[in-house]
Amino acid sequence: MRHQYKTQYTCSQVISFDLDGDVVSNVEFLGGCNGNLKAISKLVNGMTVEQIESYLRGNTCGRRPTSCADQLAIAVREAYEKEQAGA
């Protein structure tokens, strides 16, 4: 299922991705550091929610309390939990 997540405190505004069970694919960021975010999208393609969280959760950007990578980890967990709850 395709999901969209509106980011907070980052240069990117929206993260879109597909979630099949707990496997994430087709990650796209709207805005942000284009080259870096394309690389992150390629690196996480096919990873599970848990794997993405273990690598990216808690990563910050400068003085911000989060980063685009951290927001991705939050987004995939939130989407996974919603799907598991039947929402």
Rosetta silent file (secondary structure, phi, psi, omega in degrees, C-alpha in Angstrom):
SEQUENCE: MRHQYKTQYTCSQVISFDLDGDVVSNVEFLGGCNGNLKAISKLVNGMTVEQIESYLRGNTCGRRPTSCADQLAIAVREAYEKEQAGA
SCORE:     score description
SCORE:     0.000 S_00000001
   1 L     0.000  141.265  179.381    0.000    0.000    0.000 S_00000001
   2 E   -83.224  137.451  179.902    1.249    3.504   -0.812 S_00000001
   3 E  -128.500  152.405  172.599    1.719    5.892    2.107 S_00000001
   4 E  -129.370  139.703 -179.732    2.487    9.597    2.454 S_00000001
   5 E  -131.041  126.098  176.686    3.962   11.232    5.518 S_00000001
   6 E   -84.879  118.752 -175.634    4.170   14.973    6.114 S_00000001
   7 L   -76.052  163.296  176.782    7.562   15.641    7.682 S_00000001
   8 L  -128.546  136.463  174.198    8.317   17.984   10.587 S_00000001
   9 L    64.202   25.744  178.543   11.387   20.189   11.094 S_00000001
  10 L  -129.690  165.297  176.960   13.100   19.102    7.849 S_00000001
  11 L   -70.703  -34.228  175.234   13.760   20.574    4.422 S_00000001
  12 E   -73.641  149.452 -177.963   11.754   17.801    2.781 S_00000001
  13 E  -103.137  -34.716 -175.624    8.008   18.259    3.083 S_00000001
  14 E  -141.644  142.343  171.916    6.579   14.835    2.253 S_00000001
  15 E  -118.092  128.061  175.986    7.849   11.259    2.146 S_00000001
  16 E  -115.000  143.968 -179.558    5.999    8.730   -0.029 S_00000001
  17 E  -163.072  160.384  174.365    6.664    4.999    0.058 S_00000001
  18 E  -100.809  144.776  178.398    5.137    1.582   -0.498 S_00000001
  19 E  -131.508  120.250  178.780    4.692   -0.852    2.361 S_00000001
  20 E  -120.679   98.882 -171.200    4.109   -4.565    1.740 S_00000001
  21 L    70.350 -114.335  175.547    3.821   -6.241    5.122 S_00000001
  22 L  -114.878   15.662 -178.482    6.890   -4.822    6.827 S_00000001
  23 E  -101.022  129.242 -176.118    8.959   -4.316    3.653 S_00000001
  24 E  -102.476  138.900  176.866    9.482   -0.767    2.385 S_00000001
  25 E  -150.056  168.957  174.834   10.048    0.165   -1.260 S_00000001
  26 E    53.273   48.220 -179.764    9.762    3.047   -3.736 S_00000001
  27 E   -76.054  132.055  177.004   10.700    5.763   -1.232 S_00000001
  28 E  -135.598  134.757  176.345   10.396    9.321   -2.590 S_00000001
  29 E  -107.934  140.138  172.814   11.083   12.601   -0.824 S_00000001
  30 E  -103.117  115.060 -177.008    9.535   15.919   -1.859 S_00000001
  31 E    86.613 -176.421  178.833   12.083   18.659   -1.218 S_00000001
  32 L    87.351 -169.297 -178.612   15.267   18.358    0.785 S_00000001
  33 L   -79.516   97.062 -169.846   18.803   17.480   -0.320 S_00000001
  34 H   -49.512  -53.190 -177.150   18.042   15.775   -3.605 S_00000001
  35 H   -63.554  -46.012  179.988   21.208   13.689   -4.014 S_00000001
  36 H   -63.920  -40.394 -177.440   21.364   12.506   -0.414 S_00000001
  37 H   -73.734  -31.763  173.146   17.696   11.616   -0.302 S_00000001
  38 H   -63.636  -40.395  179.339   17.887    9.694   -3.585 S_00000001
  39 H   -64.820  -45.417  178.013   20.762    7.713   -2.067 S_00000001
  40 H   -58.977  -43.432 -179.621   18.817    6.983    1.118 S_00000001
  41 H   -58.955  -42.499  178.715   15.851    5.870   -0.976 S_00000001
  42 H   -68.116  -41.314 -177.061   18.018    3.403   -2.899 S_00000001
  43 H   -66.373  -35.511 -176.942   19.751    2.099    0.227 S_00000001
  44 H   -90.125   -8.060 -178.298   16.549    1.349    2.137 S_00000001
  45 L   -57.890  121.958  179.982   14.669   -0.174   -0.798 S_00000001
  46 L    90.594   -4.748  177.474   13.598   -3.667    0.257 S_00000001
  47 L   -78.452  159.215  174.934   14.472   -3.186    3.932 S_00000001
  48 E   -84.816  165.076  176.505   12.027   -3.930    6.718 S_00000001
  49 H   -55.986  -45.460 -178.308   10.572   -1.299    8.999 S_00000001
  50 H   -63.189  -40.584  178.580   12.761   -2.606   11.833 S_00000001
  51 H   -63.596  -44.708  179.955   15.931   -2.433    9.722 S_00000001
  52 H   -61.695  -44.582  177.936   15.203    1.154    8.672 S_00000001
  53 H   -60.226  -43.135 -176.276   14.560    2.126   12.283 S_00000001
  54 H   -65.480  -32.073  179.937   17.778    0.491   13.464 S_00000001
  55 H   -86.365  -37.620 -166.590   19.876    2.404   10.921 S_00000001
  56 H  -112.206  -22.019 -176.360   18.132    5.777   10.749 S_00000001
  57 L   -62.551  131.419  178.057   16.077    6.445   13.901 S_00000001
  58 L    91.426   -5.168  177.783   17.537    9.253   16.005 S_00000001
  59 L   -68.872  132.038  179.759   19.708   10.712   13.243 S_00000001
  60 L  -113.128  167.064 -179.605   19.706   14.518   13.461 S_00000001
  61 L  -127.559  110.278 -178.830   20.545   17.282   10.977 S_00000001
  62 L    58.964 -131.164  179.929   22.541   20.220   12.299 S_00000001
  63 L   -88.106   -0.015 -178.690   20.766   21.757   15.287 S_00000001
  64 L   -74.499  151.830 -179.011   17.439   20.220   14.359 S_00000001
  65 L   -79.047   -0.436 -175.803   15.994   17.511   16.610 S_00000001
  66 L  -149.324 -174.468  175.482   15.418   15.240   13.597 S_00000001
  67 L  -152.902  173.353  176.651   16.470   14.688    9.981 S_00000001
  68 H   -61.716  -38.898  178.502   14.928   13.435    6.758 S_00000001
  69 H   -64.567  -44.293  177.518   16.333    9.980    7.550 S_00000001
  70 H   -62.418  -41.760  178.321   14.855   10.060   11.063 S_00000001
  71 H   -62.932  -35.740  175.933   11.532   11.210    9.640 S_00000001
  72 H   -63.126  -44.925  178.785   11.584    8.243    7.247 S_00000001
  73 H   -60.014  -41.869  177.861   12.069    5.865   10.178 S_00000001
  74 H   -64.785  -43.777 -177.188    9.155    7.506   11.990 S_00000001
  75 H   -62.734  -46.341 -177.314    6.987    7.422    8.856 S_00000001
  76 H   -68.376  -35.973  176.808    7.477    3.737    8.082 S_00000001
  77 H   -65.103  -44.806 -179.967    6.806    2.732   11.707 S_00000001
  78 H   -61.101  -45.315  179.994    3.642    4.839   11.826 S_00000001
  79 H   -63.675  -42.833  179.606    2.379    3.378    8.537 S_00000001
  80 H   -61.436  -46.183  179.571    3.178   -0.161    9.648 S_00000001
  81 H   -62.464  -39.730  177.904    1.333    0.294   12.952 S_00000001
  82 H   -63.676  -43.613  179.357   -1.709    1.742   11.135 S_00000001
  83 H   -64.300  -40.775  179.758   -1.791   -1.184    8.728 S_00000001
  84 H   -65.093  -30.954  179.180   -1.487   -3.687   11.588 S_00000001
  85 L   -82.958   -5.002  179.010   -4.389   -1.977   13.367 S_00000001
  86 L    83.036   15.780 -179.267   -6.491   -2.252   10.207 S_00000001
  87 L   -82.379    0.000    0.000   -6.691    1.483    9.611 S_00000001
